[in-house]
Amino acid sequence: MKTLSSGGLSTHTLLIDSIDDYWEGSDEGLVYLTAFMHACLETSTQIPWARVILFLRENIFERVRTLDTESSRLETAVVGMEWTERQLLEVVERRLNRNLTAKFGLNGATWEAFFESSDIAWRNVLEYCQKRPRDILIYTSNAVESAQSAGHEKILIEDVQQARRRFSDNRFRDLGDEYAENYPHISLVLSRFYGLGNTYTFGGVESFIRKLLNDSEIVQLCGSWLYGSSSPERFIRLLYDIGFVGIRASGRQTKFRALGPLDTSPPPVSETTDIVIHRCYWDALDLQDTLVRHLPEQKEFGKIGIIEDLPGGLDPTEYAESIDLVIETLNDLPLGPSGATDFEEIVGDVMKLCFFRGLENVEERSRDLEGRVIRDWVAANRAQHGFWESMRVRYDAVQVIWECKNYADLSADDFHQLSYYMTDIAGRFVVLVFRGEIKPAYFQHMRRIATHNKGFVLPLTERDLMVFLRQAKNGKIKEDHIQNKYDSIVRKLS
């Protein structure tokens, strides 16, 4: 982008986005990102005709801030993306108008055409979603679906209320996923609020923390960060920083964290401070409208209604230990034929531990009827949403084949072998896992398979396996990384 400065000198602006699309969350990646951010700042300050603007997700920036001893240099160049109510309304109205032939006007006209008691409905949605554009769009979509299922000509207040529970459940999951890299399994800590009150005194927070530190599952999975935030002041500040609670001083209005970078002057925390869980999480946690001053030691934590089943009947602690064992084995595994069998077992473990929600009935060394074709791993694709469902729809992948190569360099024969796995019955989608990096020459083979076999080969590296394992251990259940990997390959092939 080229602009003209006030001094008549042309200024070139470089926009850098989608860092989080390929973010793997490793410590090494964090070091590179920190250095890159400082390089962007140096370019903007040292070169008068150049400016670099980097768009970065907030939770990733918080990890940089924690690691970087010179993060104060970056603070002066940080600007949060804040939306006004008018901008938020326009975004929603444009989305509502998108499929209409005759469009309604903006600046409130579209909203009034769709919603009964439009002012009340808009205020409900706006406050409930903390003015987050994405959340407002999701909530509005849920309200539209509720009205459609009820046969209403307009979206009633009842439809807006009906959409709350569904939105609350999804927002609670998203919060845990968003900060899983910063605070592994933080959703587990937040779930311990289930069935309790929505407001806590300073003493109530103290007793809640004591119960957390006596919870063996919490200590095992969250101890790496929880002990450092175990004082009431730090714990309250953490919950405030992620947007889970607001802080209310004596006789004052509750203040929730604004969007954008962390507040430079957040509200103080003292023994007279109360915390209030944000309204959008009340339904997901079935909170009572009460003030909690103390939690008895004998009172057990409730069980949240959002239950994530784990494979093989493992509890969360055993699940994390299994992932640690796979990571350790993969790090120590040599390349070549001697480790081929072990590598196949590792890939099988990754399938079972990281993709069990979509891939089931996993079979090792699966043969065809004649016994001539031996596939390392085959799994039934029964996903009802997300990445694996889209692969089933696009490539008829009712069965997903995983081929394992315990070496760094692939050959033409490796890709030729994969073409035999693609059939009209099982589908035409194969995952190829190997130990090296994707080279430009591989794309010619993948393009040939896409053209002649009408199928798709998704190459995954050892680094990708580590990302899947790390995210699963941290409690992040989304399929962002494998979806981004697929998108990247598709763009290169097209």
C-alpha positions in Angstrom: 0.0 0.0 0.0 1.4 3.4 -1.0 0.5 6.8 0.5 1.8 10.3 0.4 3.1 11.8 3.7 2.7 15.4 4.7 6.2 16.1 3.6 5.5 15.0 0.0 7.5 11.7 0.5 5.9 8.5 -0.7 5.3 6.1 2.3 5.0 2.4 1.6 3.0 0.4 4.1 3.4 -3.4 4.5 0.4 -5.2 6.0 1.1 -8.5 7.7 -1.8 -10.7 8.6 -2.8 -14.3 9.3 0.1 -15.0 11.6 -2.3 -17.0 13.8 -3.5 -19.1 10.8 -0.2 -21.1 10.9 0.6 -20.6 14.6 2.0 -23.8 16.1 2.3 -22.5 19.7 5.9 -23.8 20.2 8.5 -21.9 22.3 10.8 -21.8 19.3 8.0 -20.2 17.2 7.4 -17.7 20.0 11.1 -16.6 19.9 10.9 -16.1 16.1 7.7 -14.1 16.4 9.1 -11.9 19.1 12.2 -11.1 17.0 9.9 -10.5 14.0 7.8 -8.0 15.9 10.9 -6.1 17.0 12.1 -6.1 13.3 8.8 -4.6 12.3 9.2 -1.9 14.9 12.7 -1.1 13.8 11.7 -0.9 10.1 8.9 1.6 11.0 11.1 3.8 13.2 14.4 3.7 11.2 13.1 4.0 7.6 11.2 7.2 7.1 9.4 6.0 3.9 8.4 2.6 5.3 5.8 1.4 7.8 5.0 -2.1 8.9 1.6 -3.0 10.4 1.3 -6.5 12.0 -2.1 -7.9 12.9 -1.9 -10.4 15.8 -4.3 -12.2 17.9 -4.4 -10.9 21.5 -3.6 -14.1 23.3 -0.5 -14.6 21.2 0.7 -11.1 21.9 0.2 -11.8 25.6 2.6 -14.8 25.3 5.2 -12.5 23.6 4.7 -10.0 26.4 5.4 -12.7 29.0 8.6 -13.9 27.3 10.1 -10.7 26.0 12.1 -8.7 28.6 12.0 -5.7 26.2 8.3 -5.8 25.5 8.0 -2.2 26.7 9.5 -1.1 23.4 6.6 -2.8 21.6 3.9 -1.3 23.9 4.3 2.2 22.3 3.4 0.8 18.9 0.4 -1.4 20.0 -3.1 -0.3 18.9 -6.2 -2.2 19.7 -9.0 -2.7 17.1 -12.0 -1.2 18.7 -15.5 -1.2 17.2 -18.2 1.5 17.7 -21.8 0.5 18.1 -22.6 1.9 14.7 -19.9 -0.1 13.0 -21.0 -3.3 14.7 -24.6 -2.7 13.7 -23.6 -2.1 10.1 -21.6 -5.4 10.0 -24.7 -7.3 11.2 -27.0 -5.5 8.8 -24.8 -6.2 5.8 -24.8 -9.9 6.8 -28.6 -9.9 7.1 -29.0 -8.2 3.8 -26.5 -10.5 1.9 -29.0 -13.0 0.5 -31.8 -10.5 -0.2 -32.6 -9.2 -3.7 -34.2 -6.0 -2.4 -31.9 -4.7 0.3 -33.0 -2.9 3.4 -31.3 0.4 4.4 -28.4 0.5 6.9 -28.0 2.5 10.1 -30.8 0.6 11.9 -33.4 0.0 9.1 -32.4 -3.6 8.4 -32.3 -4.5 12.1 -35.8 -3.1 12.6 -37.1 -5.1 9.6 -35.8 -8.3 11.1 -36.3 -7.8 14.9 -39.4 -7.0 16.9 -38.7 -4.5 19.7 -35.5 -3.8 17.9 -33.9 -1.4 20.4 -34.3 -3.9 23.3 -33.1 -6.8 21.1 -30.0 -4.8 20.0 -29.1 -3.8 23.5 -29.5 -7.4 24.7 -27.2 -8.7 22.0 -24.6 -5.9 22.3 -24.1 -6.2 26.1 -24.3 -10.0 26.1 -21.5 -10.3 23.5 -19.1 -7.8 25.0 -19.2 -5.9 21.7 -17.2 -8.6 19.9 -18.0 -8.5 16.2 -17.7 -12.3 15.7 -19.8 -13.1 18.8 -22.5 -10.7 17.7 -22.7 -12.3 14.3 -23.0 -15.8 15.9 -25.6 -14.7 18.4 -27.7 -13.0 15.7 -27.4 -16.2 13.5 -28.6 -18.3 16.5 -31.6 -15.9 17.0 -32.5 -16.1 13.3 -32.4 -20.0 13.4 -34.6 -19.9 16.6 -37.2 -17.7 14.8 -37.2 -19.9 11.7 -37.7 -23.1 13.7 -40.6 -21.5 15.6 -42.2 -20.2 12.3 -42.0 -16.6 13.3 -42.2 -13.9 10.6 -40.0 -11.6 12.7 -37.3 -12.4 15.3 -39.0 -12.0 18.7 -37.5 -11.2 22.0 -38.3 -14.8 22.9 -36.1 -16.0 20.0 -33.3 -13.8 21.2 -33.6 -15.3 24.7 -33.8 -18.8 23.3 -30.5 -18.3 21.5 -28.7 -17.4 24.7 -28.1 -20.9 26.0 -26.6 -22.1 22.7 -24.4 -19.0 22.4 -23.3 -19.3 26.0 -22.2 -22.9 25.6 -20.2 -22.0 22.4 -18.7 -18.9 23.9 -17.5 -20.8 27.0 -15.8 -23.4 24.8 -14.2 -20.7 22.6 -12.8 -18.9 25.7 -11.1 -22.1 26.8 -9.7 -22.7 23.3 -8.6 -19.1 22.9 -6.4 -19.1 26.0 -5.4 -22.8 26.1 -1.9 -21.9 24.8 -1.4 -19.3 27.5 -3.0 -21.3 30.3 -3.2 -25.0 29.5 -6.6 -26.5 30.5 -7.9 -23.2 31.8 -11.4 -24.3 30.7 -11.1 -27.0 33.5 -10.5 -24.3 36.1 -13.4 -22.2 34.7 -15.7 -25.2 34.8 -15.3 -25.5 38.5 -17.5 -22.4 38.8 -20.4 -24.6 37.6 -23.6 -24.3 39.7 -22.1 -21.8 42.1 -22.8 -18.1 42.4 -22.2 -15.4 39.7 -20.6 -12.9 42.1 -17.7 -13.5 44.6 -16.3 -11.4 47.4 -12.5 -11.3 47.9 -12.9 -13.9 50.6 -15.1 -16.1 48.3 -12.3 -16.0 45.8 -9.8 -17.1 48.4 -11.8 -20.1 49.4 -12.4 -21.0 45.7 -8.6 -21.0 45.1 -8.0 -23.2 48.2 -10.5 -25.7 46.8 -8.7 -25.6 43.4 -5.3 -26.4 45.0 -6.9 -29.4 46.8 -8.2 -30.7 43.5 -5.7 -33.3 42.2 -6.9 -33.1 38.6 -6.6 -29.3 38.6 -3.1 -29.5 40.1 -1.9 -32.1 37.6 -3.2 -30.4 34.5 -3.1 -26.7 35.4 -0.4 -26.5 38.1 2.2 -25.1 35.6 0.5 -21.7 35.6 -2.0 -21.9 38.5 0.6 -21.8 41.3 1.9 -18.5 39.9 -1.6 -17.0 40.0 -2.7 -18.6 43.3 -2.9 -15.3 45.3 -6.4 -13.8 45.1 -5.1 -10.6 43.5 -3.3 -12.5 40.7 -6.2 -14.9 40.2 -8.7 -12.1 39.9 -6.5 -10.2 37.5 -6.1 -13.3 35.3 -9.8 -13.9 35.1 -10.3 -10.2 34.4 -7.6 -10.2 31.7 -9.3 -13.0 29.7 -12.7 -11.3 30.0 -14.3 -14.0 32.2 -15.1 -11.6 35.1 -15.6 -8.0 35.8 -14.3 -6.1 38.9 -16.6 -4.2 41.1 -15.3 -1.8 43.8 -17.5 -0.9 46.8 -20.5 1.1 45.6 -19.3 1.3 42.0 -20.4 -0.2 38.7 -18.8 -3.4 37.5 -16.0 -2.9 35.0 -15.3 -5.5 32.4 -12.2 -5.5 30.4 -12.4 -3.6 27.1 -11.4 -5.2 23.8 -7.8 -4.6 22.5 -4.6 -4.6 24.5 -4.6 -5.0 28.2 -5.8 -1.9 30.1 -2.9 0.3 31.2 -4.8 1.1 34.4 -7.2 -1.8 35.2 -9.4 -1.4 38.3 -7.6 -2.0 41.6 -8.1 -5.2 43.5 -8.5 -5.1 47.3 -10.3 -6.9 50.1 -13.4 -4.8 49.4 -13.4 -5.9 45.7 -16.1 -8.2 44.3 -15.9 -10.1 41.0 -18.8 -10.7 38.7 -18.7 -13.4 36.1 -19.8 -12.0 32.7 -23.4 -12.6 31.8 -22.6 -14.5 28.6 -21.2 -17.4 30.7 -24.1 -17.7 33.2 -26.2 -20.1 31.2 -23.3 -22.4 30.2 -22.3 -22.7 33.9 -25.8 -22.7 35.3 -24.8 -20.0 37.8 -27.0 -18.9 40.6 -27.7 -15.2 41.0 -26.1 -15.1 44.5 -23.1 -13.5 46.2 -20.5 -16.1 47.3 -18.7 -15.1 50.5 -17.2 -18.5 51.4 -17.1 -22.0 50.0 -17.1 -24.8 52.7 -14.2 -27.2 52.4 -16.5 -30.2 52.3 -18.5 -28.8 49.4 -17.6 -30.6 46.2 -17.3 -28.9 42.8 -20.3 -29.4 40.5 -20.1 -31.2 37.2 -20.5 -29.0 34.2 -23.1 -30.0 31.5 -20.5 -29.5 28.8 -18.7 -32.8 28.8 -15.9 -33.7 26.4 -15.5 -37.5 26.2 -11.9 -38.7 26.1 -10.7 -41.8 24.2 -10.4 -45.2 25.7 -12.2 -44.2 28.9 -9.2 -42.1 30.0 -9.6 -39.4 32.6 -8.0 -36.0 31.9 -4.9 -36.8 33.9 -4.3 -40.1 32.2 -5.0 -38.5 28.8 -2.3 -35.8 29.4 0.2 -38.5 30.5 -0.5 -40.5 27.4 0.2 -37.4 25.2 3.5 -36.8 27.1 4.6 -40.3 26.4 3.9 -40.0 22.7 5.8 -36.7 22.5 8.8 -38.2 24.4 8.8 -41.2 22.1 8.6 -39.1 18.9 11.5 -36.9 20.1 13.7 -39.9 20.6 12.8 -41.9 17.6 15.5 -42.4 14.9 14.8 -42.0 11.2 14.9 -45.0 8.9 13.7 -48.6 8.8 14.6 -49.4 12.4 12.0 -46.9 13.7 9.4 -47.5 11.0 7.1 -49.6 13.2 7.4 -47.3 16.2 6.6 -44.3 13.9 3.4 -46.1 12.7 2.4 -46.6 16.3 3.0 -43.0 17.1 0.8 -41.8 14.2 -1.9 -44.2 15.4 -1.7 -42.7 18.9 -2.0 -39.2 17.4 -5.1 -40.3 15.5 -6.7 -41.8 18.7 -5.7 -39.0 21.1 -6.2 -35.9 18.9 -8.9 -36.8 16.3 -11.1 -39.2 18.2 -14.1 -36.9 17.9 -14.3 -37.4 14.1 -12.3 -40.5 13.4 -13.5 -43.8 14.9 -13.0 -47.6 14.5 -9.2 -47.1 13.9 -7.6 -50.2 12.3 -3.9 -50.9 11.9 -2.2 -52.6 8.9 -5.6 -52.8 7.1 -5.6 -55.1 4.0 -7.9 -55.1 1.0 -9.9 -58.3 0.1 -7.1 -59.8 -2.0 -4.4 -58.8 0.6 -2.3 -56.9 -2.0 -2.8 -53.4 -0.6 -1.7 -52.8 2.9 -2.6 -49.5 4.5 -0.8 -48.4 7.7 -3.9 -47.0 9.3 -7.6 -46.7 8.4 -10.3 -44.8 10.4 -14.0 -44.4 9.9 -14.9 -40.8 9.2 -18.1 -40.2 11.2 -17.6 -36.5 11.9 -20.8 -34.4 11.9 -19.1 -31.0 11.5 -15.7 -29.4 11.0 -12.7 -30.4 8.9 -13.3 -34.2 8.7 -17.0 -33.8 7.7 -15.9 -31.4 4.9 -13.4 -34.1 3.7 -16.2 -36.7 3.6 -18.4 -34.4 1.6 -15.8 -33.2 -0.8 -13.8 -36.5 -1.4 -16.4 -39.1 -0.3 -13.9 -39.9 2.5 -16.0 -42.3 4.6 -12.7 -44.0 5.4 -9.5 -41.9 6.0 -6.3 -43.7 5.2 -3.0 -42.6 7.0 0.3 -43.6 5.4 3.4 -43.3 7.5 7.0 -42.8 6.3 9.7 -42.7 8.8 12.1 -40.7 6.7 12.6 -37.1 5.5 12.6 -37.2 1.7 9.7 -38.6 -0.2 10.0 -40.1 -3.7 7.7 -40.4 -6.7 7.0 -44.0 -5.7 5.6 -42.9 -2.3 2.9 -40.8 -4.1 2.3 -43.5 -6.7 1.6 -45.9 -3.8 -1.1 -43.5 -2.5 -3.0 -43.5 -5.7 -3.8 -47.2 -5.2 -5.5 -46.4 -1.9 -8.1 -44.1 -3.5 -11.4 -45.9 -4.4 -15.0 -45.0 -5.0 -16.0 -47.1 -2.0 -13.7 -45.8 0.7 -13.1 -42.3 -0.7 -10.3 -40.3 -2.2 -8.6 -38.6 0.7 -5.2 -39.8 2.1 -3.1 -38.4 4.9 0.7 -38.9 4.3 2.8 -38.4 7.5 6.6 -38.2 7.2 9.6 -36.8 9.1 10.9 -34.0 6.7 9.7 -30.7 5.2 7.3 -30.3 2.2 9.4 -29.6 -0.9 8.2 -27.9 -4.1 8.7 -31.1 -6.1 6.0 -32.8 -4.1 3.2 -30.5 -5.4 3.6 -31.9 -8.9 2.8 -35.4 -7.6 -0.1 -34.1 -5.6 -1.5 -32.2 -8.6 -1.2 -35.4 -10.7 -3.2 -37.4 -8.1 -5.8 -34.6 -7.9 -6.2 -34.6 -11.7 -6.1 -38.3 -12.5 -7.5 -39.8 -9.4 -9.8 -36.9 -8.4 -8.4 -37.3 -4.9 -6.3 -35.3 -2.4 -3.1 -36.1 -0.5 -2.6 -34.1 2.7 1.1 -34.2 3.7 1.8 -33.8 7.4 5.2 -33.4 9.0 6.6 -34.3 12.4 6.1 -30.7 13.4 2.4 -31.0 12.6 2.2 -34.1 14.8 3.7 -32.1 17.7 1.2 -29.2 17.2 -1.7 -31.7 17.3 -0.3 -33.3 20.5 0.5 -30.0 22.2 -3.0 -28.5 21.5 -4.7 -31.7 22.7 -2.7 -31.6 25.9 -3.6 -28.0 26.5 -7.3 -28.8 26.0 -7.7 -27.0 22.6 -10.2 -29.0 20.7 -10.5 -27.0 17.5 -9.2 -28.3 14.1 -7.7 -25.0 13.0 -4.2 -26.3 12.3 -5.1 -29.2 10.1 -7.7 -27.0 8.3 -5.0 -24.3 7.7 -2.6 -27.0 6.4 -5.2 -28.2 4.0 -6.0 -24.7 2.8 -2.3 -24.0 2.2 -1.9 -27.1 0.0 -5.1 -26.3 -2.0 -3.9 -22.8 -2.7 -0.5 -24.0 -4.0 -2.1 -26.7 -6.1 -4.6 -24.2 -7.7 
